[in-house]
């Protein structure tokens, strides 16, 4: 029995000892940071129970043996580390994450690489910005079968060989951006069957001749010199979901895998569209494909056959060289929801498609899922009604910085062949055709006039009309949209109050009237549940306090600076203060009297006294004049009585 009790005690002691050693006791430290301490070496008194250790941003140059058997994460980034002794990591059996970025690991490769070979259980390794060459990286990646994530940003790699990752076939994420890579050997990434994310941005890659990475979900090739991207047709499924080819030298649309999962395609800042017409571009792309794949049959449209089944929901084509809108190619994308076509060279969007003629049958295409279209900064004058008809689900349309003149209504514009014969230099755009439109940006289009019923039949929620200098808004221009409109921007159009007529807008919550010449706020706003109002930089001297009182029910924020408010007519301001409505620019707001101007906040502290002496004569109420006369009379009477008493007192002393 004694022996049995002794064995139980021994077991209990052993368990408690293990708990203490492994750091599971309540007092055991989990993490320690020596970040940015100007250390030249690793501290000697580190707790052996540590699991996470941060030594980043120091001056450590050499690393010797670390006796931290339970350490899981080690950060040595941004030091001056150029020497790691052979056995430095031998006692780090549990280390999974190691950050060695921003050091000098291009030196002492033999010792340094041998030290890293002992970390066979490493899952995450960052060796970015160490000036590493191709051969150096291959040495550092030896014996890394458990590696899951690898970061090699900002090194000096020029060529990726098929042997580079032969001992790291479990990799899921590889980042090799900002290097000098111009060549990738076949077989470099193909064996990495678990690879999902590959970032090769900011390199010197010129061509992707035959993309074969079936396993990758995210591929970043931005900021290279890629001229074309071609995939040979096969029946294998590609898992690619995001492809970033932005900031390259593409002349053509990429030929993506036929069976793919692509949802996001980034093609901004390229040279697509330089070949003028869509037909020419498609023909050239197919010829290139046949040349690369050495196919003799040239009749098949490989570009369109590969794009048709693509489940793309987002494509960015901004900052390219399109002179015409690629209607047929983009209409193949039946799942497309967002299209960014800003900063191109469009002037007109004609219905210029195959099998269309002036006298023949009109072939109508559709963008059945497109909700958000950005056409900013194209110089657009004209958009075909047939094109507008194709936008059956459009909700957001950005036409900022173009030359679009909205039509009065769409009744006289028919989607027929005759619409192609309109003189585009004087034609307008029938925005009323867009029944599902909710958000419209017409900022800076040099619009001359908004005719009545311009937005009839739309479902507008927000409308931006800013920077259309000298635009005339016809009474009734907002009819048809007034019940749904929630946000309205009419800033920077040089408009005076006499030319601004707004209907009752029962849904309006945000209004921007800044940078105009308004001296009165439209009284029709009394029926709007406004939450935010911007009236900065107008010529307002006061605000209708009855209107402000009505608006204060919903109003939460108001911008008022840059006006010429009358200091002594501030009843409206008291209402805003009492209701605790935010005035973010009250510190910049000024008010004026006949004598001088004041910062409104300072003036309000003594507004009664200031108004008494500085109010402009023409603005003084008759009752105020009577009070002032009486006040002065009383003061004079008191002075006379006081002086007589003083005189009498002096005489009595003389006697």
Buried (B, 14 or more C-beta within 10 A) or exposed (E): EEEEEEEEEEEEEEEEEEEEBBBEEEEBEEEBEBBEEEBEEBEEEBEEBBBBBBBBBBEBBBBEBBEBBBBBBBBBBBBBBBBBBBEBBBBBBBBBBBBBBBBBBBBBBEEBBBBBBBBBBBBBBBBBBBEBBBEBBBBBBBBBEBBBBBBBBBBBBBBBBBEBBBBBBBBBBBBBBBBBBBEBEEEBBEEBEEBBBBBBBBBEBBEBEEBBBBBBBBBBBBBBEBBBBBBBBEEEEBBBBBBBBBBBBBBBBBBBBBBBBBBBBBBBBBBBBBBEEBBEBBBBBBEBBBEBBEBEEEEEBBBBBBBEEBEBBBBBBBBBBBBBBBBBBBBBBBBBBBBBBBBBEBBBBBBBBEEBEEEEEBEEBEBBBBBBBBBBBBEBBBBBBBBBBBBBBBBBBBBBBBBBBBBBBBEEBEBEBEBBEBEBEEBBBBBBBBEEBBBBBBBBBBBEBBBBBBBBBBBBBBBBBBBBEEBBBBEBBBBBBBEBBBBBBBBBBEBEBEBBBBBEBEBBBBBBBBBBBBBBBBEBBBEBBBBBBBBBBBBBBBBBBEBBBBBBEEBBBBBBBBBBBBBBBBBBBEBBEEBEBEBEBBEBBBBBBEEEEBEBBEBBEEBEEBBBEBBEEEBBEEEBEEEEEEEEEEEEEEEEEEEEEEEEEEEEEEE
